[in-house]
Amino acid sequence: MRTRHGEFERIRTVLEDADPDGPLTAREILEVLEEHGEDFDSAHRVATVLGRREETGDVKVIREQPYRYRFVDENN
């Protein structure tokens, strides 16, 4: 399954604007997206998009229960 064009960018933009205090679960990210008028199918979809971006180094997946996600700052 391919990531739909722009999903990662939409998630990143909303979370940058929301400026959360720390890593968030996929469900928490979905709630923030919905609060900002972004429509995503499910928390699973959010996790899929962000999990794939871990491979490129854009996202850090914290493998605790539940998984949490944070964007990697290019300056770090």
Biopython code that builds the backbone (N, CA, C, O; Angstrom):
import numpy as np
from Bio.PDB.StructureBuilder import StructureBuilder

atoms = [
    (1, "MET", "N", (0.847, -1.183, 0.000)),
    (1, "MET", "CA", (0.000, 0.000, 0.000)),
    (1, "MET", "C", (0.891, 1.243, 0.000)),
    (1, "MET", "O", (1.777, 1.369, 0.845)),
    (2, "ARG", "N", (0.668, 2.131, -0.910)),
    (2, "ARG", "CA", (1.455, 3.363, -1.005)),
    (2, "ARG", "C", (0.880, 4.436, -0.107)),
    (2, "ARG", "O", (-0.330, 4.508, 0.109)),
    (3, "THR", "N", (1.755, 5.259, 0.407)),
    (3, "THR", "CA", (1.317, 6.416, 1.174)),
    (3, "THR", "C", (0.716, 7.421, 0.211)),
    (3, "THR", "O", (1.321, 7.762, -0.805)),
    (4, "ARG", "N", (-0.463, 7.887, 0.532)),
    (4, "ARG", "CA", (-1.110, 8.881, -0.320)),
    (4, "ARG", "C", (-0.308, 10.165, -0.285)),
    (4, "ARG", "O", (0.213, 10.563, 0.757)),
    (5, "HIS", "N", (-0.217, 10.806, -1.436)),
    (5, "HIS", "CA", (0.582, 12.016, -1.578)),
    (5, "HIS", "C", (0.183, 13.071, -0.552)),
    (5, "HIS", "O", (-0.987, 13.437, -0.435)),
    (6, "GLY", "N", (1.157, 13.538, 0.169)),
    (6, "GLY", "CA", (0.935, 14.644, 1.068)),
    (6, "GLY", "C", (0.504, 14.302, 2.476)),
    (6, "GLY", "O", (0.419, 15.197, 3.317)),
    (7, "GLU", "N", (0.229, 13.040, 2.768)),
    (7, "GLU", "CA", (-0.239, 12.698, 4.117)),
    (7, "GLU", "C", (0.795, 13.043, 5.171)),
    (7, "GLU", "O", (0.459, 13.625, 6.203)),
    (8, "PHE", "N", (2.043, 12.693, 4.926)),
    (8, "PHE", "CA", (3.086, 12.981, 5.894)),
    (8, "PHE", "C", (3.217, 14.485, 6.107)),
    (8, "PHE", "O", (3.318, 14.953, 7.241)),
    (9, "GLU", "N", (3.214, 15.230, 5.019)),
    (9, "GLU", "CA", (3.351, 16.674, 5.115)),
    (9, "GLU", "C", (2.184, 17.288, 5.881)),
    (9, "GLU", "O", (2.378, 18.218, 6.664)),
    (10, "ARG", "N", (0.973, 16.775, 5.661)),
    (10, "ARG", "CA", (-0.197, 17.274, 6.391)),
    (10, "ARG", "C", (-0.055, 17.014, 7.883)),
    (10, "ARG", "O", (-0.342, 17.891, 8.698)),
    (11, "ILE", "N", (0.386, 15.812, 8.243)),
    (11, "ILE", "CA", (0.567, 15.479, 9.655)),
    (11, "ILE", "C", (1.634, 16.382, 10.266)),
    (11, "ILE", "O", (1.426, 16.972, 11.326)),
    (12, "ARG", "N", (2.762, 16.484, 9.599)),
    (12, "ARG", "CA", (3.872, 17.286, 10.127)),
    (12, "ARG", "C", (3.463, 18.748, 10.305)),
    (12, "ARG", "O", (3.763, 19.347, 11.338)),
    (13, "THR", "N", (2.795, 19.323, 9.330)),
    (13, "THR", "CA", (2.390, 20.721, 9.404)),
    (13, "THR", "C", (1.448, 20.972, 10.580)),
    (13, "THR", "O", (1.624, 21.937, 11.324)),
    (14, "VAL", "N", (0.459, 20.113, 10.746)),
    (14, "VAL", "CA", (-0.493, 20.287, 11.845)),
    (14, "VAL", "C", (0.215, 20.158, 13.192)),
    (14, "VAL", "O", (-0.024, 20.958, 14.096)),
    (15, "LEU", "N", (1.079, 19.162, 13.329)),
    (15, "LEU", "CA", (1.764, 18.974, 14.606)),
    (15, "LEU", "C", (2.753, 20.100, 14.897)),
    (15, "LEU", "O", (2.945, 20.467, 16.056)),
    (16, "GLU", "N", (3.376, 20.647, 13.869)),
    (16, "GLU", "CA", (4.249, 21.802, 14.087)),
    (16, "GLU", "C", (3.437, 22.981, 14.607)),
    (16, "GLU", "O", (3.881, 23.695, 15.507)),
    (17, "ASP", "N", (2.254, 23.186, 14.045)),
    (17, "ASP", "CA", (1.373, 24.272, 14.503)),
    (17, "ASP", "C", (0.861, 24.015, 15.913)),
    (17, "ASP", "O", (0.764, 24.940, 16.720)),
    (18, "ALA", "N", (0.534, 22.759, 16.212)),
    (18, "ALA", "CA", (-0.013, 22.406, 17.531)),
    (18, "ALA", "C", (1.064, 22.422, 18.605)),
    (18, "ALA", "O", (0.768, 22.663, 19.775)),
    (19, "ASP", "N", (2.317, 22.167, 18.217)),
    (19, "ASP", "CA", (3.463, 22.196, 19.117)),
    (19, "ASP", "C", (3.247, 21.376, 20.389)),
    (19, "ASP", "O", (3.242, 21.932, 21.487)),
    (20, "PRO", "N", (3.070, 20.058, 20.252)),
    (20, "PRO", "CA", (2.857, 19.218, 21.436)),
    (20, "PRO", "C", (4.097, 19.183, 22.328)),
    (20, "PRO", "O", (5.216, 19.417, 21.870)),
    (21, "ASP", "N", (3.876, 18.887, 23.601)),
    (21, "ASP", "CA", (4.966, 18.868, 24.579)),
    (21, "ASP", "C", (5.922, 17.696, 24.401)),
    (21, "ASP", "O", (7.082, 17.778, 24.805)),
    (22, "GLY", "N", (5.458, 16.624, 23.813)),
    (22, "GLY", "CA", (6.309, 15.452, 23.670)),
    (22, "GLY", "C", (5.764, 14.520, 22.621)),
    (22, "GLY", "O", (4.837, 14.868, 21.889)),
    (23, "PRO", "N", (6.338, 13.332, 22.545)),
    (23, "PRO", "CA", (5.863, 12.341, 21.581)),
    (23, "PRO", "C", (4.393, 11.995, 21.838)),
    (23, "PRO", "O", (3.932, 11.998, 22.979)),
    (24, "LEU", "N", (3.671, 11.699, 20.762)),
    (24, "LEU", "CA", (2.250, 11.384, 20.852)),
    (24, "LEU", "C", (1.969, 10.012, 20.272)),
    (24, "LEU", "O", (2.705, 9.523, 19.415)),
    (25, "THR", "N", (0.895, 9.394, 20.748)),
    (25, "THR", "CA", (0.427, 8.145, 20.157)),
    (25, "THR", "C", (-0.287, 8.463, 18.846)),
    (25, "THR", "O", (-0.641, 9.614, 18.589)),
    (26, "ALA", "N", (-0.492, 7.453, 18.032)),
    (26, "ALA", "CA", (-1.225, 7.645, 16.775)),
    (26, "ALA", "C", (-2.643, 8.155, 17.047)),
    (26, "ALA", "O", (-3.151, 8.990, 16.299)),
    (27, "ARG", "N", (-3.274, 7.667, 18.095)),
    (27, "ARG", "CA", (-4.625, 8.117, 18.449)),
    (27, "ARG", "C", (-4.611, 9.597, 18.839)),
    (27, "ARG", "O", (-5.493, 10.354, 18.432)),
    (28, "GLU", "N", (-3.616, 10.010, 19.622)),
    (28, "GLU", "CA", (-3.507, 11.421, 20.005)),
    (28, "GLU", "C", (-3.241, 12.305, 18.785)),
    (28, "GLU", "O", (-3.792, 13.400, 18.674)),
    (29, "ILE", "N", (-2.402, 11.829, 17.878)),
    (29, "ILE", "CA", (-2.131, 12.577, 16.651)),
    (29, "ILE", "C", (-3.406, 12.698, 15.828)),
    (29, "ILE", "O", (-3.697, 13.767, 15.291)),
    (30, "LEU", "N", (-4.167, 11.613, 15.725)),
    (30, "LEU", "CA", (-5.425, 11.649, 14.982)),
    (30, "LEU", "C", (-6.369, 12.695, 15.581)),
    (30, "LEU", "O", (-7.023, 13.431, 14.841)),
    (31, "GLU", "N", (-6.444, 12.768, 16.895)),
    (31, "GLU", "CA", (-7.298, 13.761, 17.556)),
    (31, "GLU", "C", (-6.855, 15.184, 17.228)),
    (31, "GLU", "O", (-7.686, 16.053, 16.970)),
    (32, "VAL", "N", (-5.543, 15.418, 17.239)),
    (32, "VAL", "CA", (-5.026, 16.748, 16.896)),
    (32, "VAL", "C", (-5.364, 17.078, 15.442)),
    (32, "VAL", "O", (-5.781, 18.195, 15.134)),
    (33, "LEU", "N", (-5.184, 16.114, 14.561)),
    (33, "LEU", "CA", (-5.510, 16.326, 13.144)),
    (33, "LEU", "C", (-6.981, 16.695, 12.975)),
    (33, "LEU", "O", (-7.314, 17.632, 12.250)),
    (34, "GLU", "N", (-7.852, 15.958, 13.644)),
    (34, "GLU", "CA", (-9.288, 16.235, 13.533)),
    (34, "GLU", "C", (-9.633, 17.611, 14.077)),
    (34, "GLU", "O", (-10.474, 18.311, 13.512)),
    (35, "GLU", "N", (-8.986, 18.005, 15.177)),
    (35, "GLU", "CA", (-9.209, 19.344, 15.744)),
    (35, "GLU", "C", (-8.813, 20.446, 14.770)),
    (35, "GLU", "O", (-9.347, 21.554, 14.830)),
    (36, "HIS", "N", (-7.880, 20.144, 13.876)),
    (36, "HIS", "CA", (-7.407, 21.118, 12.895)),
    (36, "HIS", "C", (-8.046, 20.909, 11.511)),
    (36, "HIS", "O", (-7.572, 21.451, 10.512)),
    (37, "GLY", "N", (-9.107, 20.133, 11.469)),
    (37, "GLY", "CA", (-9.863, 19.968, 10.228)),
    (37, "GLY", "C", (-9.255, 19.034, 9.210)),
    (37, "GLY", "O", (-9.660, 19.049, 8.048)),
    (38, "GLU", "N", (-8.291, 18.217, 9.611)),
    (38, "GLU", "CA", (-7.684, 17.246, 8.697)),
    (38, "GLU", "C", (-8.382, 15.906, 8.863)),
    (38, "GLU", "O", (-8.580, 15.430, 9.981)),
    (39, "ASP", "N", (-8.748, 15.310, 7.752)),
    (39, "ASP", "CA", (-9.491, 14.053, 7.761)),
    (39, "ASP", "C", (-8.559, 12.890, 7.446)),
    (39, "ASP", "O", (-8.015, 12.802, 6.345)),
    (40, "PHE", "N", (-8.379, 12.001, 8.414)),
    (40, "PHE", "CA", (-7.611, 10.772, 8.221)),
    (40, "PHE", "C", (-8.513, 9.598, 8.540)),
    (40, "PHE", "O", (-9.405, 9.704, 9.381)),
    (41, "ASP", "N", (-8.283, 8.474, 7.868)),
    (41, "ASP", "CA", (-9.133, 7.294, 8.030)),
    (41, "ASP", "C", (-9.148, 6.759, 9.458)),
    (41, "ASP", "O", (-10.200, 6.402, 9.988)),
    (42, "SER", "N", (-7.961, 6.708, 10.076)),
    (42, "SER", "CA", (-7.865, 6.056, 11.382)),
    (42, "SER", "C", (-6.506, 6.329, 12.009)),
    (42, "SER", "O", (-5.593, 6.835, 11.357)),
    (43, "ALA", "N", (-6.390, 5.983, 13.287)),
    (43, "ALA", "CA", (-5.099, 6.058, 13.966)),
    (43, "ALA", "C", (-4.116, 5.083, 13.310)),
    (43, "ALA", "O", (-2.917, 5.352, 13.246)),
    (44, "HIS", "N", (-4.627, 3.965, 12.830)),
    (44, "HIS", "CA", (-3.775, 2.992, 12.142)),
    (44, "HIS", "C", (-3.129, 3.615, 10.909)),
    (44, "HIS", "O", (-1.953, 3.373, 10.637)),
    (45, "ARG", "N", (-3.884, 4.408, 10.168)),
    (45, "ARG", "CA", (-3.338, 5.075, 8.973)),
    (45, "ARG", "C", (-2.230, 6.045, 9.371)),
    (45, "ARG", "O", (-1.186, 6.101, 8.721)),
    (46, "VAL", "N", (-2.459, 6.813, 10.444)),
    (46, "VAL", "CA", (-1.445, 7.738, 10.941)),
    (46, "VAL", "C", (-0.175, 6.961, 11.294)),
    (46, "VAL", "O", (0.926, 7.362, 10.916)),
    (47, "ALA", "N", (-0.328, 5.854, 12.016)),
    (47, "ALA", "CA", (0.817, 5.030, 12.414)),
    (47, "ALA", "C", (1.555, 4.476, 11.197)),
    (47, "ALA", "O", (2.784, 4.411, 11.193)),
    (48, "THR", "N", (0.824, 4.085, 10.184)),
    (48, "THR", "CA", (1.432, 3.558, 8.965)),
    (48, "THR", "C", (2.267, 4.623, 8.273)),
    (48, "THR", "O", (3.411, 4.374, 7.893)),
    (49, "VAL", "N", (1.695, 5.804, 8.110)),
    (49, "VAL", "CA", (2.408, 6.899, 7.444)),
    (49, "VAL", "C", (3.678, 7.256, 8.212)),
    (49, "VAL", "O", (4.748, 7.395, 7.621)),
    (50, "LEU", "N", (3.557, 7.405, 9.525)),
    (50, "LEU", "CA", (4.716, 7.809, 10.321)),
    (50, "LEU", "C", (5.732, 6.681, 10.449)),
    (50, "LEU", "O", (6.937, 6.933, 10.449)),
    (51, "GLY", "N", (5.266, 5.453, 10.556)),
    (51, "GLY", "CA", (6.185, 4.322, 10.633)),
    (51, "GLY", "C", (7.045, 4.195, 9.393)),
    (51, "GLY", "O", (8.226, 3.858, 9.486)),
    (52, "ARG", "N", (6.471, 4.458, 8.246)),
    (52, "ARG", "CA", (7.251, 4.394, 7.001)),
    (52, "ARG", "C", (8.299, 5.496, 6.943)),
    (52, "ARG", "O", (9.373, 5.313, 6.370)),
    (53, "ARG", "N", (7.987, 6.628, 7.533)),
    (53, "ARG", "CA", (8.947, 7.735, 7.513)),
    (53, "ARG", "C", (10.072, 7.542, 8.523)),
    (53, "ARG", "O", (11.072, 8.258, 8.473)),
    (54, "GLU", "N", (9.926, 6.596, 9.430)),
    (54, "GLU", "CA", (11.037, 6.282, 10.327)),
    (54, "GLU", "C", (12.218, 5.768, 9.509)),
    (54, "GLU", "O", (13.374, 6.032, 9.842)),
    (55, "GLU", "N", (11.924, 5.041, 8.447)),
    (55, "GLU", "CA", (12.970, 4.478, 7.597)),
    (55, "GLU", "C", (13.844, 5.551, 6.965)),
    (55, "GLU", "O", (15.015, 5.305, 6.676)),
    (56, "THR", "N", (13.284, 6.743, 6.748)),
    (56, "THR", "CA", (14.044, 7.839, 6.138)),
    (56, "THR", "C", (14.659, 8.760, 7.179)),
    (56, "THR", "O", (15.384, 9.695, 6.838)),
    (57, "GLY", "N", (14.368, 8.494, 8.462)),
    (57, "GLY", "CA", (14.941, 9.297, 9.527)),
    (57, "GLY", "C", (14.145, 10.537, 9.888)),
    (57, "GLY", "O", (14.600, 11.348, 10.695)),
    (58, "ASP", "N", (12.963, 10.700, 9.306)),
    (58, "ASP", "CA", (12.136, 11.875, 9.584)),
    (58, "ASP", "C", (11.355, 11.759, 10.888)),
    (58, "ASP", "O", (10.967, 12.764, 11.484)),
    (59, "VAL", "N", (11.129, 10.527, 11.320)),
    (59, "VAL", "CA", (10.302, 10.264, 12.494)),
    (59, "VAL", "C", (11.016, 9.262, 13.386)),
    (59, "VAL", "O", (11.664, 8.334, 12.902)),
    (60, "LYS", "N", (10.894, 9.454, 14.668)),
    (60, "LYS", "CA", (11.390, 8.490, 15.648)),
    (60, "LYS", "C", (10.185, 7.775, 16.241)),
    (60, "LYS", "O", (9.274, 8.418, 16.763)),
    (61, "VAL", "N", (10.178, 6.448, 16.163)),
    (61, "VAL", "CA", (9.110, 5.649, 16.767)),
    (61, "VAL", "C", (9.628, 5.141, 18.101)),
    (61, "VAL", "O", (10.644, 4.449, 18.167)),
    (62, "ILE", "N", (8.923, 5.490, 19.151)),
    (62, "ILE", "CA", (9.287, 5.054, 20.496)),
    (62, "ILE", "C", (8.474, 3.799, 20.777)),
    (62, "ILE", "O", (7.259, 3.864, 20.963)),
    (63, "ARG", "N", (9.141, 2.676, 20.806)),
    (63, "ARG", "CA", (8.476, 1.377, 20.841)),
    (63, "ARG", "C", (8.142, 0.935, 22.256)),
    (63, "ARG", "O", (8.656, -0.066, 22.755)),
    (64, "GLU", "N", (7.286, 1.691, 22.874)),
    (64, "GLU", "CA", (6.696, 1.328, 24.155)),
    (64, "GLU", "C", (5.232, 1.034, 23.871)),
    (64, "GLU", "O", (4.787, 1.147, 22.728)),
    (65, "GLN", "N", (4.496, 0.667, 24.874)),
    (65, "GLN", "CA", (3.061, 0.436, 24.679)),
    (65, "GLN", "C", (2.278, 1.584, 25.270)),
    (65, "GLN", "O", (2.374, 1.802, 26.478)),
    (66, "PRO", "N", (1.524, 2.318, 24.515)),
    (66, "PRO", "CA", (1.449, 2.262, 23.049)),
    (66, "PRO", "C", (2.633, 2.989, 22.404)),
    (66, "PRO", "O", (3.307, 3.803, 23.035)),
    (67, "TYR", "N", (2.861, 2.671, 21.137)),
    (67, "TYR", "CA", (3.917, 3.354, 20.393)),
    (67, "TYR", "C", (3.648, 4.852, 20.414)),
    (67, "TYR", "O", (2.498, 5.292, 20.407)),
    (68, "ARG", "N", (4.723, 5.626, 20.440)),
    (68, "ARG", "CA", (4.625, 7.082, 20.351)),
    (68, "ARG", "C", (5.536, 7.540, 19.217)),
    (68, "ARG", "O", (6.511, 6.875, 18.866)),
    (69, "TYR", "N", (5.193, 8.681, 18.662)),
    (69, "TYR", "CA", (5.896, 9.192, 17.488)),
    (69, "TYR", "C", (6.345, 10.624, 17.735)),
    (69, "TYR", "O", (5.626, 11.427, 18.329)),
    (70, "ARG", "N", (7.563, 10.928, 17.261)),
    (70, "ARG", "CA", (8.024, 12.313, 17.287)),
    (70, "ARG", "C", (8.818, 12.576, 16.018)),
    (70, "ARG", "O", (9.453, 11.680, 15.462)),
    (71, "PHE", "N", (8.766, 13.820, 15.575)),
    (71, "PHE", "CA", (9.524, 14.212, 14.395)),
    (71, "PHE", "C", (10.955, 14.469, 14.792)),
    (71, "PHE", "O", (11.224, 15.009, 15.865)),
    (72, "VAL", "N", (11.876, 14.083, 13.927)),
    (72, "VAL", "CA", (13.290, 14.278, 14.175)),
    (72, "VAL", "C", (13.645, 15.674, 13.698)),
    (72, "VAL", "O", (13.383, 16.039, 12.552)),
    (73, "ASP", "N", (14.240, 16.442, 14.583)),
    (73, "ASP", "CA", (14.676, 17.798, 14.254)),
    (73, "ASP", "C", (15.972, 17.700, 13.456)),
    (73, "ASP", "O", (16.934, 17.071, 13.896)),
    (74, "GLU", "N", (15.990, 18.312, 12.307)),
    (74, "GLU", "CA", (17.173, 18.243, 11.443)),
    (74, "GLU", "C", (18.399, 18.847, 12.101)),
    (74, "GLU", "O", (19.521, 18.544, 11.694)),
    (75, "ASN", "N", (18.220, 19.687, 13.101)),
    (75, "ASN", "CA", (19.356, 20.337, 13.759)),
    (75, "ASN", "C", (19.983, 19.476, 14.839)),
    (75, "ASN", "O", (21.039, 19.821, 15.368)),
    (76, "ASN", "N", (19.343, 18.349, 15.179)),
    (76, "ASN", "CA", (19.879, 17.468, 16.233)),
    (76, "ASN", "C", (20.752, 16.391, 15.662)),
    (76, "ASN", "O", (21.282, 15.566, 16.407)),
]
sb = StructureBuilder()
sb.init_structure("model")
sb.init_model(0)
sb.init_chain("A")
sb.init_seg("    ")
for serial, (resi, resn, name, xyz) in enumerate(atoms, 1):
    if name == "N":
        sb.init_residue(resn, " ", resi, " ")
    sb.init_atom(name, np.array(xyz, "f"), 0.0, 1.0, " ", f" {name:<3s}", serial, name[0])
structure = sb.get_structure()
